[in-house]
């Protein structure tokens, strides 16, 4: 578990996380409304050096942010409005999954079938404070190097 005191801390954490990401990675974000999921994605986008701005794709469902430096594009999905597996299938995320870093907000229970390996990130608000608590859980061999231990910083490569 990691406690992040401010939105800037969340963005910086996302940028550090991005240094470990590679094409084919699937990140599934969960947490209550206003927890900071999009703020984390902004940091990941900065770390990946992709074209922005990064805003919540709630009404467009998914946005592709191309790399500005020959890295993988970022596919940013908001599954909040999706009604189930069929609507996820309609997005055809598996077509770009291998070449992109795919981050799905509100994806818990919907997108796990897209990849055997994924990083599940849960964000909670700390009561009476701007602070957030981030918990990482790695699933599959890609994330078997300490990601399930919820480190304060993403493990070093």
Secondary structure, DSSP 8 states (H G I E B T S, - for coil): -EEE-SHHHHHHHHHHHHTT--TT-EEEEEESTTSSHHHHHHHHHHHHTB-S-----TTT-EEEE-BSSSS--EEEEE-TT--SHHHHHHHTTHHHHTTSEEEEET-TTTSGGG-SSEEEEEEEE-TTSS-EEEEEEEESGGGTTTGGG--SS----
